[in-house]
Amino acid sequence: MTPARILVTGAGGFVGAHLMPQLRAAFPDAAVTPCDLRPGLTPLDVTDARATEALIASLRPDACIHLAGLAAVPAASKDPDLAWRVNLFGTLNVVRAVRRHASGCFCLFVSSADIYGASFRAGSALDEGAVVAPLNTYSASKAAADLAVGALAAEGLRAVRLRPFNHTGPGQTPAFVVPAFARQVARIAAGLQEPVIRTGALDPWRDFVDVRDICAAYVACLHHAERLQPGTILNLASGTPRRIGDILDSLLRLAGVSARVEPREALLRPADIPTARGNAAQARDLLGWCPERPWEQTLADVLADWHERVRTEAAARTG
């Protein structure tokens, strides 16, 4: 059944900016309500249970994509109370309100592959049956929410859980590794920074997907909602891990920039893992989904985005 009323929490964030155009193109007749605390969107603080319930009671959505969350590992570690309030209790506020006021609503909970944590140390491509073994506050709070949604699905909530692996693209903040590199490269190219790149660990390998492909999976879930059993878990991964240092080398090459690389102790994670790789065969089977954008195009788009942001920054300084 095609959804008529779609609610998107956290729509003002990085992923939401890419998801909203895809949703409107895929469901042109649907009423899509993007919610966030950012200006211009329907106000919603998911940590406010009463406000969340009031909004869902008024909208009565038949599809809900729950993006809202504290997404950066360092931010969650810096303020763990906020991470738990947003990632766990914010999620509970949303799904409980859906159960009370929109019982037939199809809920898409955006979890994270980071919840597999220590299971990645096995070195194999993990499928959805891998043990959840979080290694930091962010992944622990997301794992708790993931398990809570799974338990509620067993009690009748129409909800599926998606576990996207690392995703990047234009518009992402420099709190994440690819835009952090791209920002520095663009600033060096513009003469705003000395030719030194400050990094964390360069040897880990991570499974990256373009954010636009991730959003395509979310849209595909709505198209195939009737065939997805409550509690279904889907990994969203490329299956091809990439070395962090090689990503930096590619960005430098694309920009035509030479720079010295300086690893910084403050940017290293205490519980890092060598390789994270996912198996997304189930998403391919149930949704017909697989990543489509070439990795080099993703990097080029991220770099172009940062060239533009840096030009704006430079113009503001001189203006």
C-alpha atoms as one frame of an Amber mdcrd trajectory, in Angstrom:
protein
   0.000   0.000   0.000   1.330   3.433  -0.947   1.696   5.631   2.155  -0.488
   8.748   2.234   1.051  10.417   5.314   4.784  10.079   5.941   6.484  11.440
   9.055  10.267  11.907   9.070  11.975  12.678  12.366  15.410  14.300  12.276
  14.673  15.519   8.757  16.894  18.585   9.141  20.069  16.543   9.396  22.549
  15.307   6.816  20.579  12.222   5.778  17.230  14.012   5.863  18.444  16.609
   3.370  19.023  13.821   0.852  16.011  11.724   1.827  13.299  14.361   1.532
  13.677  14.925  -2.257  13.704  11.169  -2.843  10.553  10.673  -0.781   8.702
  13.447  -2.589   9.737  12.062  -5.972   8.749   8.502  -5.026   5.432   9.434
  -3.371   4.263  12.659  -5.043   0.718  12.362  -3.674   1.759  11.732  -0.067
   1.740  14.347   2.670   5.346  14.274   3.898   6.008  15.981   7.240   9.697
  16.658   7.951  10.281  17.199  11.682  13.256  18.643  13.514  14.267  21.494
  15.785  15.895  23.281  12.855  14.136  26.374  11.443  11.660  25.833   8.636
  10.594  22.336   9.694   7.767  21.065  11.859   9.182  21.450  15.392   9.843
  18.202  17.211  12.150  17.334  20.094  11.886  13.556  20.365  13.098  13.683
  23.973   9.867  15.510  24.848   7.400  12.634  25.225   4.295  14.823  25.427
   5.184  16.886  22.380   6.061  13.768  20.399   2.782  12.108  21.314   0.773
  15.235  20.485   2.355  15.558  17.044   1.865  11.911  16.130  -1.706  11.980
  17.456  -2.445  14.962  15.219  -0.749  13.616  12.077  -1.627   9.924  12.423
   1.045   8.898   9.888   0.849   5.614   8.051   4.636   5.595   7.592   7.315
   6.941   9.928  11.037   7.125   9.205  12.857   7.711  12.473  16.166   9.413
  11.659  16.467  11.615  14.739  19.517  10.764  16.793  22.861  11.875  18.112
  24.996  10.378  15.362  28.647  11.224  16.036  30.663   8.888  18.269  32.745
  11.708  19.857  29.632  13.796  20.587  27.957  10.843  22.285  31.048  10.133
  24.370  31.278  13.790  25.377  27.650  13.945  26.515  26.470  10.394  27.225
  23.311  11.509  29.041  22.183  13.341  25.900  23.048  10.339  23.736  20.847
   8.061  25.844  18.004  10.597  25.993  17.950  11.081  22.241  18.931   7.691
  20.870  17.076   5.407  23.267  14.361   7.374  25.013  13.648   9.568  21.981
  13.110   6.422  19.941  10.821   4.978  22.603   8.809   8.206  22.641   8.258
   7.961  18.892   7.324   4.281  18.667   5.142   4.337  21.772   3.202   7.285
  20.379   2.806   5.437  17.089   1.409   2.397  18.917  -1.129   4.549  20.749
  -2.252   6.853  17.955  -1.317   5.297  14.589  -1.377   1.567  15.201  -1.179
   0.617  11.521   1.804   2.872  10.865   4.859   1.291   9.261   7.927   2.376
  11.253  11.394   2.448   9.787  13.949   2.661  12.575  17.396   3.766  11.450
  19.812   1.882  13.660  23.554   1.595  12.956  26.023  -1.097  11.973  28.271
   0.318  14.690  26.240  -1.739  17.160  28.068  -4.887  15.959  31.200  -3.457
  17.578  33.484  -6.218  18.817  31.900  -8.728  16.410  33.815  -7.049  13.573
  37.035  -8.400  15.086  36.211 -11.758  13.493  37.267 -10.141  10.199  34.362
 -11.468   8.119  31.523  -9.616   6.413  28.793  -9.510   9.054  25.179 -10.301
   8.275  22.157  -9.504  10.422  22.746 -12.546  12.630  26.001 -11.167  14.028
  26.145 -10.581  17.769  25.414  -7.021  18.875  28.498  -6.000  20.897  28.801
  -2.186  21.113  32.109  -0.585  22.062  31.153   3.036  22.773  28.318   5.167
  24.128  26.918   5.951  20.689  26.685   2.328  19.612  25.405   1.207  23.022
  22.562   3.733  22.938  21.677   2.746  19.364  21.860  -0.957  20.237  19.462
  -0.446  23.147  17.006   1.343  20.868  17.400  -1.336  18.189  16.607  -4.088
  20.712  13.677  -2.116  22.130  12.148  -1.652  18.678  12.652  -5.366  18.013
  10.848  -6.271  21.227   7.959  -3.932  20.405   7.766  -5.436  16.908   7.318
  -8.847  18.538   4.392  -7.302  20.424   2.732  -6.014  17.268   4.499  -2.807
  16.241   4.922  -2.657  12.444   8.609  -1.812  12.521  11.762  -2.802  10.689
  15.324  -2.001  11.681  17.928  -0.827   9.202  21.604  -0.990  10.115  23.462
   1.260   7.686  27.236   1.057   7.575  29.365   4.210   7.232  27.715   6.576
   4.808  28.914   9.865   3.431  28.148  12.433   0.768  27.726  16.164   0.202
  26.473  18.117   3.200  27.953  15.976   5.962  29.627  17.739   8.886  33.373
  17.421   9.544  32.584  15.387  12.670  32.917  12.398  10.307  36.097  11.212
   8.672  35.501  11.760   4.935  34.209  15.353   5.225  36.864  16.063   7.873
  39.528  15.156   5.319  37.740  16.939   2.456  37.413  20.153   4.460  41.127
  20.241   5.202  42.040  19.436   1.594  39.749  22.197   0.293  41.146  24.706
   2.771  44.703  23.866   1.719  43.742  24.222  -1.946  42.281  27.660  -1.176
  45.343  28.799   0.766  43.423  28.990   4.047  45.378  26.257   5.812  49.013
  25.189   5.849  49.626  21.992   3.845  49.198  19.708   6.838  46.364  17.186
   7.271  45.552  16.297  10.884  44.111  12.832  11.186  43.152  10.026  13.500
  44.088   6.417  12.715  44.693   5.777   9.010  44.944   1.978   8.965  41.347
   0.926   9.811  39.190  -0.324   6.930  35.537   0.723   6.763  32.563  -0.188
   4.568  31.283   3.071   3.029  28.051   3.723   1.115  26.927   6.933  -0.572
  24.181   8.620   1.487  21.988   8.847  -1.617  22.098   5.056  -1.959  21.249
   4.712   1.730  18.213   6.951   1.203  17.179   4.858  -1.785  17.027   1.862
   0.577  14.738   3.773   2.953  12.413   4.607   0.070  12.518   0.980  -1.109
  11.409  -0.133   2.355   8.265   1.982   2.047   7.586   0.522  -1.403   7.968
  -3.024  -0.037   6.469  -2.481   3.415   3.861  -5.202   2.966   6.486  -7.900
   2.433   8.705  -6.890   5.376   7.804  -8.768   8.534   7.732  -6.775  11.785
  11.158  -6.896  13.396  13.007  -7.434  10.111  16.662  -6.332  10.240  18.480
  -5.176   7.123  22.149  -4.307   6.792  22.952  -1.577   4.272  26.530  -2.047
   3.135  28.709  -2.161   0.051  30.634  -5.251   1.151  33.863  -3.507   0.102
  35.916  -2.061   2.953  38.222   0.883   2.236  41.334   1.908   4.125  40.957
   5.317   5.779  44.416   6.420   4.672  43.620   5.498   1.071  40.518   7.701
   1.205  42.696  10.627   2.232  45.136   9.881  -0.596  42.243   9.831  -3.091
  40.939  13.208  -1.906  44.408  14.761  -2.162  44.772  13.362  -5.669  41.346
  14.596  -6.761  42.162  18.095  -5.490  45.686  18.125  -6.889  47.036  18.939
  -3.432  50.194  17.804  -1.641  50.254  17.845   2.143  52.031  16.387   5.136
  49.925  14.001   7.216  50.048  14.352  11.010  48.161  11.772  13.100  46.885
  13.340  16.321  46.444  11.465  19.578  43.251  13.373  20.373  41.602  12.043
  17.196  42.307   8.372  17.924  39.532   6.137  19.262  40.385   3.978  22.280
  38.360   0.950  21.113  38.846   1.022  17.357  38.588  -2.123  15.223  40.772
  -3.004  12.227  38.073  -3.781   9.663  34.307  -3.332   9.464  32.569  -4.971
   6.528  28.919  -5.795   5.968  26.861  -8.382   4.144  23.740  -6.773   2.661
  22.422  -9.831   0.797  19.116  -9.657   2.666  18.478  -6.063   1.541  19.208
  -7.153  -2.002  16.792 -10.074  -1.727  13.926  -8.243  -0.006  14.272  -4.774
  -1.505  16.187  -5.300  -4.720  18.676  -2.794  -3.280  22.395  -2.433  -3.745
  24.673   0.622  -3.822  24.842   2.194  -7.273  27.083   5.280  -7.086  30.774
   4.732  -7.829  33.010   5.493  -4.854  35.139   7.935  -6.840  31.984   9.914
  -7.659  31.026  10.026  -3.991  34.450  11.396  -3.065  34.344  13.916  -5.919
  30.936  15.153  -4.770  32.082  15.492  -1.147  35.173  17.399  -2.244  33.158
  19.687  -4.542  30.809  20.438  -1.659  33.732  21.453   0.538  35.355  23.538
  -2.190  32.093  25.507  -2.329  31.825  25.834   1.445  35.422  27.032   1.675
  34.851  29.572  -1.107  31.888  30.904   0.867  34.047  31.039   4.006  36.816
  32.915   2.168  34.349  35.376   0.652  32.851  36.075   4.084  36.318  36.812
   5.456  37.186  39.264   2.702  33.714  40.806   2.526
